[in-house]
Amino acid sequence: MIKINIRVDAAVHERLSRRAHGANLSLSAFLRSVLEQAADPSQRYVFSSQDEILATSIQILTILATSIGRRSPETLEHGMAEARDLLLERGLLGPEQR
């Protein structure tokens, strides 16, 4: 196995560490998986399909949240609080988003 050394800003390291923790992986294992995706042998651009899925998911969730918010603002507020707790638990929100 080849060893690679890189330098990253402290803020980037912190975000990567949170993502690794949220995936229940060591930082090294998480970064290996990210690099494997970037070096996809089929030469697809690794982020394109994920970006399309994310965009579609955001659109669907926005429509759903708007509908629920009109019917029951309390239900929407409760759901958003639960979602925020789950994201914090998995390390997917930074300190500025808490």
Beta strands, then each sheet from edge to edge (+ up, - down):
end
